[in-house]
């Protein structure tokens, strides 16, 4: 189950922010981690995250961490092709397409008898 965890941490300087992100991304199941600096929170998203382990590791590295919320992530419904703009490949002016030829009657030039 995909879930989102919000943890309040002390984000005083750049070093603390870096430690918080490295610690959060190092936990199994984490796919995304982002900082909300104005609220001093880290938001972690992933599959089956061990919240207790994550909080314990953040406490060891930052000395203060408390869980604010744990909630399941809502699945975003994909839009139909008519609503989504179709991207067309942009040809590069220096790109030359590579053509491959298959040789069916290939005789090896070297054979061991």
C-alpha positions in Angstrom: 0.0 0.0 0.0 1.4 3.4 -1.0 1.4 5.9 1.9 2.4 9.4 2.7 4.1 10.2 6.1 4.6 13.7 7.5 7.2 14.1 10.2 8.0 17.3 12.1 11.8 17.7 12.5 14.2 20.5 13.4 15.4 22.0 10.1 17.8 24.7 11.4 20.4 24.9 8.7 21.5 23.3 5.4 23.3 20.5 7.1 20.2 19.4 9.0 18.1 19.5 5.8 20.7 17.3 4.0 20.8 14.8 6.9 17.0 14.6 7.0 16.7 13.9 3.3 19.6 11.3 3.3 18.1 9.5 6.3 14.6 9.4 4.8 15.7 8.2 1.4 17.8 5.4 3.0 14.8 3.6 4.4 13.3 0.7 2.5 10.2 1.5 0.5 10.7 5.3 0.2 10.2 6.6 -3.3 10.1 10.3 -2.6 11.1 12.7 0.1 10.5 16.5 0.2 11.0 19.2 2.8 8.4 21.8 3.9 10.8 24.4 5.4 8.2 26.9 6.5 6.5 24.2 8.7 9.8 22.3 9.5 8.4 19.1 8.2 9.6 16.3 5.9 7.0 14.5 3.7 7.9 11.0 2.7 6.0 8.9 0.1 6.5 5.2 -0.6 5.4 1.6 -0.5 5.0 0.0 2.9 7.2 2.5 4.8 8.2 1.5 8.4 7.2 4.7 10.1 8.7 3.6 13.5 12.1 2.9 11.9 12.0 6.1 9.9 11.2 8.2 13.0 13.9 6.4 15.0 16.5 7.1 12.4 15.5 10.7 12.1 15.7 11.1 15.9 19.2 9.6 15.9 20.5 12.0 13.2 18.5 15.2 14.1 17.7 14.7 17.8 14.1 15.6 17.4 11.4 14.0 15.2 7.7 13.4 15.8 5.1 11.9 13.4 2.4 14.3 12.3 0.4 12.1 10.0 0.3 8.8 8.1 -2.2 8.5 5.3 -2.7 6.4 2.2 -1.9 8.1 -1.1 -4.8 8.6 -3.4 -4.4 7.2 -6.9 -4.6 9.9 -9.6 -6.9 9.1 -12.4 -5.2 9.2 -15.8 -6.8 11.5 -18.3 -7.9 10.2 -21.7 -5.8 10.8 -24.7 -8.1 13.5 -25.9 -7.4 15.5 -22.8 -3.7 14.9 -22.7 -1.6 16.7 -25.3 0.2 14.3 -27.5 4.0 14.9 -27.6 5.5 14.7 -31.0 9.2 13.8 -31.3 11.2 16.8 -32.3 13.7 16.0 -35.0 17.2 17.0 -34.1 18.9 18.8 -37.0 22.1 16.8 -36.7 20.5 13.4 -36.1 20.9 10.9 -38.8 18.7 7.8 -38.5 20.7 4.5 -38.3 19.7 1.7 -40.6 20.3 -1.9 -39.8 20.4 -4.6 -42.4 20.0 -8.3 -41.6 22.2 -10.7 -43.6 20.4 -14.1 -43.9 23.0 -16.0 -45.9 26.0 -15.2 -43.7 29.0 -17.5 -44.2 31.6 -17.3 -41.6 35.0 -16.4 -43.0 36.9 -18.4 -40.5 35.9 -22.0 -39.7 37.6 -24.6 -37.6 37.9 -28.0 -39.2 
